[in-house]
């Protein structure tokens, strides 16, 4: 039961972090938002490592470093997509893809995901199509570019979940520290290569701070859940994070969805449930 609870709380934190990061990225480059938010989360990571110490192996650190690069790239793509103003569409597409990747990865391991999970993967494809639909020729249709960014971000998040889930429970929070180390290094290198400045306005900086703290907490919760539960199940539950992103978008930004998109969200929920069986 504990792994399920940890995964569910991580989903809430991931979703709120994505909403905050999307808001910040409407006024600043997603690369800058990602790097600054993660730098601001370092003090929290230090506390987590001290509170949950461990003895990591070289493999645990390596999994964390690799996951950090995938996660950082996914976050940058997601924030760019969320900045398009259609959070209630982008977030579910990203989450479904993120949930399906660990299931597919399970096909190549000793743990077969099972019929219900594979059915959920198929249902996820239908959900993606419905969620991204709008009226013919309507501006309310999700642009192909946003859908593509959401799919790419989701695939990278799926890789992130799969890689971080390989770390052993005895490693404590060190894999999460490794995640942040490589993601910050990746972000700084990308910012330097593209000429992106890391200076953010006061309001954007506040959103970035909230984003970084929530994301770090979510990573720690996910690691704790994955170390104690079945990765395919934990990843699928953690991928429920759009619930909080969409809720915040509907309440704060007053976004609206068409009936067909609401149906798509229903299929998305079904897909995630089946993926957890």
C-alpha positions as CSV (number, residue, x, y, z in Angstrom):
1,X,0.0,0.0,0.0
2,X,2.8,2.4,0.8
3,X,4.3,2.3,-2.7
4,X,0.9,3.2,-4.1
5,X,0.5,6.1,-1.7
6,X,4.0,7.4,-2.5
7,X,3.3,7.2,-6.2
8,X,0.0,9.0,-5.9
9,X,1.5,11.8,-3.9
10,X,4.4,12.1,-6.4
11,X,1.8,12.4,-9.2
12,X,0.2,15.3,-7.4
13,X,3.6,17.0,-7.0
14,X,4.6,16.3,-10.6
15,X,1.4,17.8,-11.9
16,X,1.6,21.0,-9.8
17,X,5.2,21.4,-10.8
18,X,4.3,21.1,-14.4
19,X,1.6,23.7,-14.0
20,X,4.0,26.1,-12.4
21,X,6.7,25.5,-15.0
22,X,4.2,26.0,-17.8
23,X,3.2,29.4,-16.3
24,X,6.8,30.4,-16.0
25,X,7.6,29.4,-19.5
26,X,4.9,31.7,-20.9
27,X,7.2,34.6,-19.9
28,X,10.7,33.1,-20.2
29,X,12.6,30.5,-22.3
30,X,11.8,26.9,-21.1
31,X,15.5,26.1,-20.9
32,X,16.1,29.0,-18.5
33,X,13.0,28.0,-16.4
34,X,14.2,24.4,-16.2
35,X,17.8,25.2,-15.2
36,X,16.9,27.9,-12.7
37,X,14.2,25.9,-11.1
38,X,16.5,22.9,-10.7
39,X,19.3,25.1,-9.2
40,X,16.8,26.5,-6.7
41,X,15.9,22.9,-5.6
42,X,19.4,22.0,-4.6
43,X,19.0,22.9,-0.9
44,X,16.0,20.6,-0.7
45,X,17.9,17.8,-2.2
46,X,20.7,18.3,0.4
47,X,18.1,17.9,3.1
48,X,16.6,14.8,1.5
49,X,20.0,13.1,1.2
50,X,20.7,13.8,4.9
51,X,17.3,12.6,6.0
52,X,17.3,9.5,3.8
53,X,20.9,8.4,3.7
54,X,22.0,5.3,1.8
55,X,24.9,3.4,0.3
56,X,24.6,3.7,-3.5
57,X,26.5,1.6,-5.9
58,X,28.1,2.9,-9.1
59,X,25.1,1.5,-10.9
60,X,22.6,3.4,-8.8
61,X,24.4,6.7,-9.5
62,X,24.7,5.8,-13.2
63,X,21.0,5.1,-13.4
64,X,20.3,8.5,-11.8
65,X,22.7,10.4,-14.1
66,X,21.1,8.9,-17.2
67,X,17.6,9.5,-15.9
68,X,18.5,13.1,-15.2
69,X,19.4,13.9,-18.8
70,X,16.2,12.2,-20.1
71,X,14.1,14.0,-17.5
72,X,15.6,17.5,-18.2
73,X,15.1,17.1,-21.9
74,X,11.5,16.0,-21.3
75,X,10.8,18.9,-19.0
76,X,12.1,21.5,-21.5
77,X,9.9,20.1,-24.2
78,X,6.9,19.9,-21.9
79,X,7.3,23.5,-20.7
80,X,7.5,24.6,-24.3
81,X,4.3,22.8,-25.0
82,X,2.5,24.0,-21.9
83,X,3.5,27.5,-22.7
84,X,1.2,27.2,-25.7
85,X,-1.8,27.7,-23.4
86,X,-3.4,24.2,-23.8
87,X,-2.3,22.6,-20.5
88,X,-5.5,20.5,-20.3
89,X,-4.6,18.9,-23.6
90,X,-0.8,18.7,-23.4
91,X,-0.6,17.2,-19.9
92,X,-2.7,14.1,-20.5
93,X,-1.0,13.3,-23.8
94,X,2.4,13.5,-22.1
95,X,1.3,11.4,-19.2
96,X,-0.2,8.6,-21.2
97,X,3.0,8.3,-23.2
98,X,5.0,8.4,-20.0
99,X,3.0,5.5,-18.6
100,X,3.1,3.4,-21.8
101,X,7.0,3.5,-22.1
102,X,7.7,1.5,-18.9
103,X,5.0,-1.0,-20.0
104,X,6.8,-1.5,-23.3
105,X,10.1,-1.8,-21.5
106,X,8.6,-4.6,-19.5
107,X,8.2,-6.6,-22.7
108,X,11.9,-6.9,-22.8
109,X,12.4,-7.9,-19.1
110,X,11.5,-10.9,-17.1
111,X,8.3,-9.1,-15.9
112,X,5.6,-9.2,-18.6
113,X,3.1,-6.4,-18.1
114,X,0.1,-8.6,-18.8
115,X,-3.0,-8.4,-21.0
116,X,-4.8,-5.5,-19.1
117,X,-1.7,-3.3,-19.2
118,X,-1.3,-3.9,-23.0
119,X,-5.0,-3.1,-23.5
120,X,-4.4,0.1,-21.6
121,X,-1.6,0.9,-23.9
122,X,-3.9,0.5,-26.9
123,X,-6.6,2.6,-25.2
124,X,-4.0,5.3,-24.6
125,X,-3.5,5.7,-28.3
126,X,-7.3,6.4,-28.7
127,X,-7.2,8.8,-25.8
128,X,-4.3,10.7,-27.4
129,X,-6.3,11.1,-30.6
130,X,-9.5,12.3,-28.8
131,X,-7.8,14.7,-26.4
132,X,-5.9,16.4,-29.2
133,X,-9.0,16.8,-31.4
134,X,-10.9,20.1,-32.0
135,X,-13.6,21.1,-34.4
136,X,-12.6,20.9,-38.0
137,X,-10.7,24.1,-38.9
138,X,-11.3,25.4,-35.4
139,X,-8.6,27.3,-33.5
140,X,-9.5,25.1,-30.6
141,X,-7.9,22.1,-32.1
142,X,-4.6,21.2,-30.5
143,X,-1.9,22.2,-33.0
144,X,0.2,19.3,-34.4
145,X,3.3,21.0,-33.0
146,X,2.0,20.9,-29.5
147,X,0.9,17.3,-29.8
148,X,4.3,16.4,-31.1
149,X,6.1,18.1,-28.2
150,X,3.8,16.5,-25.7
151,X,4.5,13.0,-27.2
152,X,8.2,13.6,-27.2
153,X,8.2,14.9,-23.6
154,X,6.1,11.9,-22.5
155,X,8.5,9.4,-24.2
156,X,11.4,11.0,-22.3
157,X,9.5,10.9,-19.1
158,X,8.8,7.2,-19.6
159,X,12.5,6.7,-20.1
160,X,13.1,8.7,-16.9
161,X,10.7,6.6,-14.9
162,X,12.2,3.4,-16.3
163,X,15.9,4.4,-15.6
164,X,15.3,5.9,-12.1
165,X,13.2,2.8,-11.2
166,X,16.3,0.6,-11.6
167,X,18.0,2.2,-8.5
168,X,18.1,0.1,-5.4
169,X,16.2,1.1,-2.2
170,X,19.5,0.9,-0.3
171,X,20.8,3.8,-2.3
172,X,18.7,6.3,-0.3
173,X,18.2,9.6,-2.1
174,X,21.6,9.6,-3.8
175,X,20.1,8.6,-7.2
176,X,17.8,11.7,-7.0
177,X,20.9,13.8,-6.3
178,X,22.5,12.2,-9.3
179,X,19.4,13.0,-11.4
180,X,19.6,16.7,-10.4
181,X,23.4,16.8,-11.0
182,X,23.2,15.6,-14.6
183,X,20.0,17.5,-15.4
184,X,21.6,20.8,-14.3
185,X,24.8,20.1,-16.2
186,X,22.8,19.2,-19.3
187,X,20.7,22.4,-18.9
188,X,23.7,24.6,-18.4
189,X,25.4,23.2,-21.5
190,X,22.3,23.6,-23.6
191,X,21.8,27.2,-22.4
192,X,25.4,28.0,-23.2
193,X,25.1,26.4,-26.6
194,X,21.9,28.2,-27.5
195,X,22.8,31.5,-25.9
196,X,19.8,31.4,-23.5
197,X,20.2,33.8,-20.6
198,X,19.3,32.5,-17.2
199,X,18.1,35.7,-15.7
200,X,14.4,35.6,-14.8
201,X,12.0,38.3,-13.7
202,X,10.8,38.3,-10.1
203,X,7.4,36.8,-10.9
204,X,8.8,34.2,-13.2
205,X,11.5,33.4,-10.6
206,X,8.7,32.7,-8.0
207,X,7.0,30.2,-10.4
208,X,10.4,28.6,-11.1
209,X,11.2,28.2,-7.4
210,X,7.8,26.4,-6.8
211,X,8.5,24.3,-9.9
212,X,11.9,23.2,-8.7
213,X,10.9,22.3,-5.2
214,X,7.8,20.4,-6.2
215,X,9.7,18.5,-8.9
216,X,12.5,17.5,-6.5
217,X,10.0,16.3,-4.0
218,X,8.1,14.3,-6.7
219,X,11.4,12.7,-7.8
220,X,12.1,11.6,-4.2
221,X,8.6,10.2,-3.7
222,X,8.7,8.3,-7.0
223,X,12.1,6.8,-6.2
224,X,10.7,5.7,-2.8
225,X,7.7,4.1,-4.5
226,X,9.6,2.4,-7.3
227,X,12.1,0.9,-4.9
228,X,9.3,-0.8,-3.1
229,X,6.8,-1.6,-5.8
230,X,6.4,-3.0,-9.4
231,X,7.8,-0.4,-11.8
232,X,5.0,-0.7,-14.4
233,X,2.4,-0.1,-11.7
234,X,4.2,2.7,-9.9
235,X,5.1,4.5,-13.2
236,X,1.4,4.3,-14.3
237,X,0.2,5.8,-11.1
238,X,2.8,8.5,-11.1
239,X,1.7,9.3,-14.7
240,X,-1.7,10.4,-13.2
241,X,-0.1,13.7,-12.6
242,X,-2.2,15.5,-15.3
243,X,-5.1,15.4,-12.8
244,X,-3.6,18.2,-10.8
245,X,-2.2,20.0,-13.9
246,X,-5.6,20.0,-15.6
247,X,-7.4,20.9,-12.4
248,X,-5.2,23.9,-11.8
249,X,-5.5,24.9,-15.5
250,X,-9.3,24.7,-15.3
251,X,-9.5,26.6,-12.0
252,X,-6.7,29.2,-12.4
253,X,-6.6,29.7,-16.2
254,X,-10.2,28.8,-16.8
255,X,-9.3,26.6,-19.7
256,X,-12.2,24.8,-21.4
257,X,-12.5,21.4,-23.1
258,X,-14.8,20.2,-25.9
259,X,-17.0,17.1,-25.1
260,X,-14.8,14.9,-27.4
261,X,-11.7,16.0,-25.4
262,X,-13.5,15.2,-22.1
263,X,-14.2,11.8,-23.5
264,X,-10.5,11.5,-24.3
265,X,-9.6,12.3,-20.7
266,X,-12.0,9.5,-19.7
267,X,-10.2,7.0,-22.0
268,X,-6.9,8.3,-20.6
269,X,-8.0,7.5,-17.0
270,X,-9.1,4.1,-18.2
271,X,-5.8,3.5,-19.9
272,X,-3.9,4.4,-16.7
273,X,-6.0,2.2,-14.6
274,X,-5.6,-0.8,-16.9
275,X,-1.8,-0.1,-17.0
276,X,-1.8,-0.5,-13.3
277,X,-3.4,-3.9,-13.2
